[in-house]
Amino acid sequence: MKVLGVDPGLTRCGIGIVEGKAGSQLSLVGVGVIQTDSTMALEQRLLDLDRQLNEWINLYSPDVIAVERVFSQHNLRTVMGTGQAAGVALLLAAKAGIPVVMHTPSEVKAAVTGSGRANKKQVADMVVHILKLESAPKPVDSTDALALAICNIWRGSASSKIANAVAAEKTRLRKLRTL
């Protein structure tokens, strides 16, 4: 499975591609940050983000796109930019027919470090360890995107197993009702 992690932001949008499956060694495929010029009009910044994210999607053909769920922050302007950047990623995924999974920051931290309250350095250290990197990618947005992808591979496997079990149970119950 190849997962594109997106740490949305309007000025800096972290992106990272991780490949592998739960229970086996994961590998880094690509990592970076998409930056938009803060002096440009909002619609032009969103268009630039759209173009660059689309290039990553076309280049790497991810199986899933994992996006950080926007949460309430103190700065409304930051929340708006984060939400707008997340919206671009969601729209591109829908257009490409790629499933999207959203994870909260605490879910990502818990999956990668074992604690939903881990700090940025702890997350970065674990990303380096998990992917066997020499150092954490910079800036931190790119490391966060890799953590999102790792989280999705590890949690996505469990979530799909649960969903399959629930679907099988529903089918079994429907068959029992028809007898």
C-alpha positions, 0 to 999 in steps of 0.5 A, a space after each residue: 500500500 502506498 499512502 500520501 500523507 498531507 499535513 495541510 497548510 496554505 503557506 506550507 503543506 507537508 506531503 509524504 509518501 510511505 509504502 508498506 503494510 502493517 506488520 512489515 518494514 515501511 519505506 519512504 517513497 517521497 517527501 516534501 513541502 508545497 509552499 505558496 506565496 503569501 503575497 498572492 491572492 487566495 484563489 491563486 494560492 489554492 490554484 498553486 497548491 492544487 497544481 503541485 499536489 496534483 503533480 505528486 498524485 500523478 507522479 506517485 499514484 497513491 492507493 490512499 490519501 491521509 489528511 490531517 483533520 482540521 481542528 479548532 485552533 486559537 488563530 481563526 486565520 490559521 484554521 481557515 487556511 488549513 481547512 482550505 488546503 485540506 479541501 484542495 487535497 480532498 477534492 483532488 482525491 475525489 477527482 482521482 478516485 483515491 480513497 481519503 482517510 482523515 486522522 486527528 493530530 492525537 490519533 497520529 501521535 498515538 499511532 506513531 509514538 504510543 502517546 496521543 500527547 507526544 510532542 513534535 520532536 518525539 513524533 519526528 524521532 519515531 518517524 526517523 526510527 520507523 522509516 530508518 532515516 538518517 535524520 528528520 525531514 525539514 521543515 516539520 510539516 513534511 515529517 508530520 505528513 510522513 507520520 500521517 501516512 504511517 498512521 494510516 498504514 498501521 490504523 487503516 489495516 485494523 479499520 478495514 478488518 473491522 469494517 469487513 467483519 461488520 459487513 460479514 456479520 450484517 450479511 450473516 444476519 440478513 441470511 438468517 432473517 430470510 430462513 
